[in-house]
């Protein structure tokens, strides 16, 4: 499966950490890095693990995900009024009158779930590197056979963070002097899917708020979530894990983690001066949003 085609579906794969060298907006980047010295001679590269999934462990949803509270409105009337008032107050062209005077409030819950998968990878490549000879010992082939690139231990400083480390491959120096330098490149690939909340609320606004984590798991190789209450989350998990584990073949998967986050979203219908309007309150921070505020004025920059 070519990941460039994934962008046409509702599953979106973005590299949030690391260098995206792909041709499109989505997909797996080329993990081969070019050394600063373009005259270096390429020596070797390794493709990593063979994709063995025999060590899968299951991810079981938390029983709380079936709790009625996750299907009810998260916000109280007082909080909904305060959120709308603060929203209007921050808009220079909005009068706070509707937020203060609205009545007949009615609440509809559109709570949703967000699935996130992170795949932390390492790729390695080796290049000849020329260094000034300092009249010291030369660790050449006479001292032994140089190890395979993946036999050299390189510990990542932090999981799920981009990094690049260079180490000298033992027994590869020559009298010229040339030394084989191995580069370890760490990348983190992130897949995010938001379940359809069946409202007109713009989903990108969830990026700046938080909810409740109802499931999280971390393994060397994850198995997909299959029995969550929202089937679209199960499908997203299965597709994301399959794509990461089968398309990231030019590198070695070091670690994977995924989570499901419950995100509160409430539509508040109200009446102001005999007309009906609505707005949304979202996130545990109780942020407000509307695209049809009933009273605004013209703002002029002087």
C-alpha positions in Angstrom: 0.0 0.0 0.0 1.4 3.4 -1.0 1.0 5.8 1.9 0.7 8.7 -0.5 -2.8 7.3 -1.2 -3.8 7.3 2.4 -4.3 11.1 2.3 -7.4 10.6 0.2 -9.0 8.6 3.0 -10.1 9.9 6.4 -7.0 8.4 8.0 -4.3 11.0 8.1 -0.6 10.3 8.8 1.6 13.2 9.7 5.1 13.3 10.9 4.9 15.6 13.9 8.5 15.0 15.0 11.3 14.5 12.5 12.1 15.6 9.0 9.4 15.0 6.4 11.2 14.3 3.1 8.1 12.9 1.3 6.7 14.3 -1.9 3.2 14.8 -0.5 1.5 16.2 2.6 1.2 12.8 4.2 3.1 9.5 4.2 6.3 8.0 5.2 9.4 10.2 4.8 12.6 9.0 3.3 14.7 8.2 6.3 18.0 8.4 4.5 19.8 11.5 5.5 22.5 13.2 3.5 25.7 13.8 5.3 27.0 17.4 5.6 30.0 16.5 3.5 28.5 15.7 0.1 31.8 14.2 -1.1 31.6 11.3 1.4 31.3 7.9 -0.2 28.3 5.9 0.7 29.2 2.6 2.2 26.2 0.7 3.7 22.6 0.9 4.8 20.4 -1.5 6.7 16.6 -1.9 6.4 16.0 -3.0 10.0 13.6 -5.6 11.3 11.7 -8.1 9.1 8.3 -7.1 10.4 7.7 -10.0 12.7 4.5 -9.4 14.7 4.6 -12.5 16.8 5.1 -10.5 20.0 1.8 -8.6 19.8 0.1 -7.7 23.1 -3.6 -6.7 23.2 -4.9 -3.3 24.0 -7.9 -3.6 26.2 -10.2 -0.5 26.5 -10.9 0.8 30.0 -14.3 -0.2 31.3 -15.0 3.5 32.0 -15.4 4.1 28.2 -18.9 2.5 28.5 -19.8 4.9 31.3 -22.9 7.0 30.7 -20.9 10.1 31.7 -19.0 10.0 28.4 -22.3 10.4 26.5 -23.7 13.2 28.6 -23.1 16.9 28.4 -19.9 17.8 30.2 -20.7 21.5 30.9 -23.1 23.0 33.4 -25.3 26.0 32.6 -23.2 28.4 34.7 -20.0 27.2 33.0 -21.6 27.4 29.5 -22.8 31.0 30.2 -19.3 32.0 31.5 -17.5 30.4 28.5 -19.7 32.3 26.0 -19.3 35.6 27.9 -15.5 35.2 27.9 -15.6 34.3 24.2 -17.5 37.4 23.3 -15.4 39.6 25.6 -12.3 38.6 23.7 -13.7 39.5 20.3 -13.3 43.2 19.6 -16.2 43.3 17.3 -18.7 41.3 19.4 -21.1 42.9 21.9 -21.4 41.0 25.1 -25.1 41.7 25.2 -26.2 38.3 23.8 -23.9 36.4 26.1 -25.4 38.2 29.1 -29.0 38.3 28.0 -29.6 34.9 26.3 -32.2 32.6 27.8 -33.9 29.2 27.2 -30.7 27.3 27.0 -30.8 23.7 25.8 -27.8 21.3 25.7 -26.9 18.7 23.1 -23.9 16.5 23.7 -21.6 15.7 20.7 -18.8 14.2 22.7 -16.2 12.4 20.5 -13.0 10.4 20.7 -9.5 11.0 19.3 -7.1 8.2 18.5 -3.3 8.8 18.3 -0.6 6.4 17.3 3.1 7.2 17.6 5.8 5.0 16.1 9.4 5.8 17.1 12.0 4.6 14.6 15.7 4.4 14.0 17.5 4.2 10.7 21.2 3.9 10.2 23.6 4.6 7.3 27.4 4.5 7.0 29.7 6.9 5.1 33.4 7.4 4.7 34.6 10.4 6.5 38.0 12.0 6.1 39.7 13.4 9.2 43.1 15.0 9.7 45.7 12.4 10.8 47.1 13.3 14.3 49.9 10.7 14.3 47.9 8.5 16.8 46.8 4.9 16.7 44.7 3.8 13.7 41.9 1.3 14.4 42.1 -0.6 11.1 41.0 -4.0 9.8 44.1 -5.6 11.3 42.4 -5.1 14.7 39.4 -7.2 13.7 36.4 -7.4 11.5 34.1 -4.3 11.5 30.7 -5.0 13.1 27.4 -4.9 11.2 25.8 -1.4 11.5 23.1 -2.7 13.7 25.5 -4.4 16.1 26.9 -1.1 17.3 25.0 0.1 20.4 23.5 3.6 20.1 21.0 4.5 22.8 18.4 7.1 22.0 18.5 9.9 24.6 14.7 10.3 24.7 11.9 8.2 23.3 9.6 9.7 20.7 12.0 12.6 20.0 13.9 13.3 16.9 17.7 13.0 17.2 20.8 12.2 15.1 24.0 10.6 16.5 27.2 9.8 14.8 29.6 7.1 16.0 32.8 5.7 14.5 32.6 2.1 13.3 35.3 0.0 14.9 38.2 -1.3 12.7 37.4 0.8 9.7 40.2 3.4 9.8 42.8 3.4 7.1 46.2 5.1 6.8 44.9 7.8 4.5 43.2 8.4 7.1 39.6 7.4 6.3 37.1 6.3 8.9 33.6 4.9 8.4 31.2 7.0 10.4 27.7 5.6 11.2 24.8 7.9 11.7 21.8 6.9 13.8 18.6 8.9 12.8 15.7 8.8 15.2 12.2 9.8 14.0 8.7 9.8 15.4 5.7 9.2 13.1 2.3 10.3 14.4 -1.1 9.3 13.2 -4.2 11.2 14.5 -7.8 10.3 13.8 -10.8 12.1 15.2 -14.1 10.3 15.2 -17.0 12.1 13.5 -18.9 14.1 16.1 -21.9 14.6 13.7 -22.0 18.4 14.2 -20.9 21.5 12.3 -18.1 22.1 14.9 -14.7 22.6 13.2 -12.6 19.6 14.4 -9.3 21.4 14.2 -10.3 23.4 17.3 -9.8 20.3 19.4 -6.1 20.6 18.9 -5.8 23.3 21.6 -7.9 21.6 24.3 -7.8 18.4 26.3 -10.1 15.7 27.4 -9.8 12.4 29.3 -7.4 9.6 28.3 -9.6 6.5 28.4 -7.0 4.1 26.9 -3.3 4.1 26.5 -0.7 1.4 25.8 2.9 1.2 24.8 4.8 -1.8 23.4 7.7 -2.6 21.1 5.0 -3.7 18.6 1.4 -2.8 19.2 -1.7 -4.7 18.3 -4.7 -2.8 16.9 -7.6 -1.9 19.1 -10.6 -4.0 18.1 -13.3 -3.7 20.7 -13.7 -0.1 21.5 -17.2 1.3 21.8 -16.7 3.5 18.7 -16.1 1.3 15.7 -14.4 4.1 13.7 -11.7 4.2 16.3 -11.1 0.5 15.9 -10.9 0.9 12.1 -8.5 3.8 12.5 -6.3 1.9 14.9 -6.1 -1.2 12.6 -5.3 0.9 9.5 -2.7 3.1 11.3 -0.8 0.2 12.9 -0.8 -1.8 9.7 0.5 1.1 7.7 3.2 2.0 10.2 4.5 -1.5 10.7 4.3 -2.4 7.0 5.5 0.8 5.3 8.3 1.9 7.7 10.6 -0.8 6.3 13.6 1.3 5.7 14.1 1.8 9.4 13.8 -0.2 12.7 10.7 0.4 14.9 12.0 0.9 18.4 8.7 1.6 20.2 5.1 2.3 19.7 2.4 3.9 21.8 -1.2 4.8 21.2 -4.1 6.4 23.1 -7.8 7.2 22.9 -8.9 10.5 24.3 -12.5 11.4 25.1 -13.2 15.0 24.1 -16.3 16.8 25.4 -18.3 18.9 23.0 -21.7 20.4 23.8 -23.9 22.4 21.5 -25.8 25.1 23.4 -29.0 26.3 21.8 -30.4 29.6 23.1 -32.8 32.4 22.4 -31.9 36.1 22.2 -34.5 38.8 21.4 -36.9 36.3 20.0 -34.5 34.5 17.7 -32.8 31.1 18.1 -29.0 30.7 17.9 -26.4 28.2 19.1 -22.8 27.9 20.1 -20.4 25.2 21.2 -18.5 24.6 24.4 -15.6 22.1 24.0 -12.7 20.6 25.8 -12.3 20.3 29.6 -11.2 23.9 29.5 -14.7 24.9 28.5 -13.8 26.9 25.4 -16.6 28.5 23.4 -17.0 28.9 19.7 -19.7 30.0 17.3 -19.9 31.1 13.6 -23.2 33.0 14.0 -22.8 35.4 16.9 -26.0 37.5 16.8 -24.6 41.0 17.4 -21.3 42.4 16.1 -20.0 45.8 15.1 -17.6 46.9 12.4 -14.0 47.1 13.5 -11.7 49.6 11.9 -8.0 49.7 12.3 -6.7 53.2 12.8 
